[in-house]
């Protein structure tokens, strides 16, 4: 293998790159990787408890029976955005999200112990239809358990 540009292996090891994997081409991959590492390190250090500088609220869901559960109260100048979730139904039933004015998704049917996971995302899966609306979880037939991740912003 031809000699490539020099770099500090420690700078790339945190990203899972090995010396051989990074020593390709004219070194541009290495320069981009180093820049990315610097940017990611700065972002994570400055915003360790947030996602891209935005505070995420994790709400526990522990229904005792089928019901409407307020996940986030209305916020005067903000919308609530669902950016992640892990929910399981205790029995057969349906689950949907509403904002107190309308449905934000259709009723999803689940068998007993059925559920879903929405990996935390920078893009919302759904959001309230306008500012100053609550975000609710509505279940029929059975209780839901798990958590939701919510971003509240304009």
Protein Blocks (a to p, Z undefined) as FASTA:
>chain_A
ZZdddddfklmmmnopafklmmgcjhlmmmmmmmmmmmmmmmmmmmmmbgehiacddddd
ddfbdcdddfbdcdfkbccddfbdcdddfbgcdddddehjacfbdcddddehiacddddd
fbdfbdcfbehiacddddehiaceddddddddZZ
